[in-house]
Amino acid sequence: MASTQGYYSRLPGHETQLPSAQARAQNKTGFASMHPLNLDQLRAFLAVVRHGGVNKAAQTLSLTQPAVTTRLKRLEEGLGTELFERSPGRLKLTKRGEMLQTYAEQFERLSDKVEETVVAKDGINRHLRIGASETIAQCWLPDLVAELHSEFPNLVVEINVDISVNLRAGLLDREIDLALLLGPVSEYSVDNVELPGFDLAWYAPVGTIADGKAGEALIREKPVITYARHTRPYRELKTALFERIAPDVRMFPSSSLSACFRLVEAGLGVAALPRVMGQPYVDQGRIAEFDPGWVPEALSFSASYLGDPRSHLVAAAAQKALLVALAYDGYKNTL
């Protein structure tokens, strides 16, 4: 087998010169010595395989690049063999690396099962990366985080709020663990838990309210403020306006829902936005709801996560999201 002298200096995202794994594993008699396998080393190995390099693997594991490189080095020392070979622009597993991947994934599934069934919940010390759309972030996401911390006291939750198209990409790239987004995600590798939807309503500045035909005229007259351009709500609303009102209705997309409400309040347009978020503005007399005779379809959401490798923690968080969303849905419907 070729020497790996300087191999890790060629790993994407790292520049450390290391001696051959085979040479490091040699004892004084010339025979390789086998060390006990370390689950953290196997996790680092799988992360590098799945992400194609040390950089992203380190981010996923919440480690530094040198820490991931050290774990790989010690894993190769313990096994007395090289697991990767250099390939332009990417990593490629050796034959023994491919064999190890199969067994490492079995270790990973077994470890997850042990954690699920044996380890006390307050003994689970993990990171959970949640990606959420702004609609959910401004409604029941704080309740979900509180519930997760109550059940898993040592859980570290990282939150990323973004539009659903970016959350979907982040989920498939393994950059987030649980996506709360406009769903479901139609991918064979993704498990989806359907969440309660959000009804939309039309809003206008106070003093310009008109229903029915007059409401349609108001939509023709003023710009329609709505979700960001590369989102499903934007696309569906644009189609509905084309079919029901006119092909040239002006639309002002925004990535911030709170900004949408403020723009309506300032008299700069009308908007079709989630009723649960608009009701406080209406109650405070800052904007008014009107009925042009139709509203866009309700927004449907899902709690989506990768099914392989399975994580009982992520699956539990998705089910917890459903329970929290149902409780919130019941609460808002009594207002």
N, C-alpha and C positions, 0 to 999 in steps of 0.2 A: 504494500500500500504506500502511496506517495506520502512524503512528509508534509505535515501541516505547518511547518515553520512559517510564521507570518500569516497564517490563515485568517485569524480573527481581525487582522488589519484590513482584510478584504471583505469582512462582513459589512453590509450596508449600515452606515450609521456608527461605525466604531473603528478605532485606529490603534489598537494595542497589539504589539508583537508578542506572540506566545509560542513556546516550543511545541513540538509534536505531542499529541495526546498519547500516542503509543510509547514514545520515549519517556514521558512523565510517569507512565504506569509501570515501567520496568523496575523490578527490585534488583538487589545486588547480584542475584543469581542469573539475571537475564530473563526471568519469567514475569509476565504481567500479573499484577495483584488485583483482585476484585474487591471493591469496597461496597458496603451496603448502599442500596439505592435510596435516594433522597427524593421525597415527593415534590419539594420545591424545585429541585433541579429538573424533574420531569415536566412540571408545569411550565418552567422557563423554556424547555425544549419544545413543547407543544405550541407555546405562544409564538416562538420564532418560526416554526413550521407554518402556522396558520397565517401569520402576518407577513411572512417573507423577508424578515429582517429583524435586527436587534432594536432599531428605533421604535417601531410601533409595538413590538413585544414589551419593551420597557414601559411604554405609556399604559398599555393594557394591565400590566402587573403592578403599576404604581411603584416602579423601581427605577434606578438609574441604569444607563446603558452599561457601565462597568460591572454593576451587580449582576445583570443578566449574563454578560460575557463570562464572569467568574463562575456562575452556576453551570453554564455549558462546558467550560473548561474542566471543572471538577467532575461533571458527569462523564465526560470522555476519559478522564483519568481513571475513574472508577471502573469503567467498562473496558478500558485498554484498547479503544478503537476510535476512529474518526467517524463522526455522524453526518458531517456535511462536506460537500466538495464545492469548489469555486465554480460559478457559472456567471457569465457576463450579465450584470444587472439584476441577478436574483440568486437565491440560495437553492442548492439541489442536494437532496438527501443521498447519502451513500446507500448501498444495499443493506448494511447493518442499521443505518438510520431509519430506513423504511420499516425494517423489522421492529425496531424499538418503538416507532410511532404506534404500531398496532397494540403493543403491550402497554405503552404509556396511556393510551386512551382507555384501556381496560382498568388500569390503576385509577385513572381520573374518575370513571364512573363508579368504581367501588368506593373511592374516597367520598364522593358526593353522597352515596347511599349511607355510609357510616355517619357522616355529618348530619344527615336528615333524621336518622333513626336512633342514634346513640348520643351524639353531642347535645348537651343542654343548650337552649336557645341563647342564653346569656353568655355562652362560651363560644359562640360563632363570631369570629372577628374577621369580617370581610368588607370589601368595597362593592357597592352597587351603583352602577352608572345608569341614571334614568334620563331619557330624553323625552321632553313633553312639548306639545303644541301650546301656544299661548292661551288658547281657550281654556284648556285644562289647568295650566299653570295659575291662571287668575281665578279659578273656581275651587277645585277640590284637591289640587296637588299638595298644599300644606297639610291637609288632613291625612293624606296618604303617608307623607314623611313622618308625621307624628305617630301614626299607627305602626309603622315599621320600626321606629325607634322604641316604641313601647314593647313590641314583641321580640326585637333583636337589639338589646341595649348597646352592644358594641359594634353595630353595623355602621359603616361610614357611607353616607349617601352623597353622590355627586350628581348635580342637576344641570342639564343643558336644555335651554328653551330655544326652539327653532321651528321653522316651517316643516310640515310633514314630509316633503320630498327630501329634505336634508336629513331628517331623522331616519327615514327609511334607508338612505344610503349609509348612514352611520351604523345602523343596526347590521346591515349586510356586511359591512367592513369590520364588524366586531369592535367598533369604537364606543358603542353603548350596549348595555345589557338588556334594558327594557325600554321600549318605545311606546309612548302614549300619544297616539297620532290618529289622523284621519285614516281609517282602515276599512277592511283588513289588508294586510300585506300578502299579496298573492305570490308566494314563493314556497316551494316544497320544503325548504329548510326552516321555515318560520311557523311557530305556533301562535295562534291569535285567540284572545279572549275578547268577545264582543262587549262593548261598554254602552251604557245609556247615551243616547244622542242629545243634541242641543237644538231646540226649535229656534228659528230665526224670526225676526220681526223688523218692520220698516220704521226708521226713525228720521225725524226732521227737526229743524230748529223750532223752538217755541214760537208760536204765533203764525206759523205757516202750515197749519194742519189742514189737510183735505183728504176725504175718503172717496172711494169709487173712481169715477172718471176724473175728478179733480186731482185725486192722488196720482193717477197715471200722468197727468199733465205736469205735476210737480216733479216726477221722475224725469220727464223730458226736459224740464226747465233747468234743473240743478244737476251737477255732477253726482254720480253714485260712488260713494266712498266704500271701499270693500277690502277684502283680504289681498295679500301680496299676489303679484302677477302669476308666479309659477306655483299656484295652489289649485286644488280641486274646487273649493268654493268660488274662486275667481272665475274659473272656466265655466262652471255650471251657471253662475249668475249672468255671465256674458251671453251665454246661449239663450237663457230665459228672457233677457232684455231684448235680444235680437228678435225672438219669436213673438213676444207679447207687446213690446213698446215700439222700438224702432232700431234699425241697424246702426244708427250713429249716436246712440246714447253715450255720453262721456262717462268714463270710469276713472276714479282716482284710487289706485291700489296702494296699500300700506302694509308693512310687516308688523305694525303695532296696533293692536285692537284698542288700547287705551287712547292712542292718538286718533283713531277713527272716531271715537265718541267725542273727543275734544274738538275735532274739525266740524262735526255736526253741530255741536254746541255753539261754535263760533259762526255758524251760518254759512259755511262754505260748501255744503252739500247735504244729500240725504244718504242713508245707509241701511243695508239689510244685514243685521248683526245678531248674535245670540241674545235672546230675550232675557236670560238669567243675568247677563252682564249689563244689559240696557236698563233693566227695571230700577236699579238704584238711581240712575240719572233721571229717569222719569219721576220717581218719587220726590226727588229734590227739586223738581221743576226746571232742570237744566236742558232737557230735550223732551220731545213729545213723540209718542207712537202714532202712526197713521196706517190706514188700510186701503191700499189701492185695488183690493179685490183678489190679491194673490201674494204668496210669499215663496221664496226659494225653498227647496227641500231641506229638511233638518240635516244637521251635520252628524255623521256616524263615525264613531271612534272605536279603536281597539287597543288593547294592551298586547303588544307583539314582542316576541323574543325568539331567539334561535333555539331550535329543539335539539341540536347536536353541536357540541356536547351538552348533555342535559345538566341543568343546575336547579336543584330543588329550591334554592333561595330565590332565584329569578322567577320560577314558576309560582312560588308562594306569594311573591310580590305582585305578580299579575292578578292572582285571585284576590289578593288584598285590595288591589286597585278597583276591581269589580265591586266588592262590598262597599268600599268608600264611595264610589260613584253612585251606587244604588241608594245609599243613605243620603247623599247630597241631592240626588234627583227627587227623592221623597220629600226632603225638606223644602226644596224650591217650589215644588208643586203645591205646597200648603200655603205659600205666601199670597 
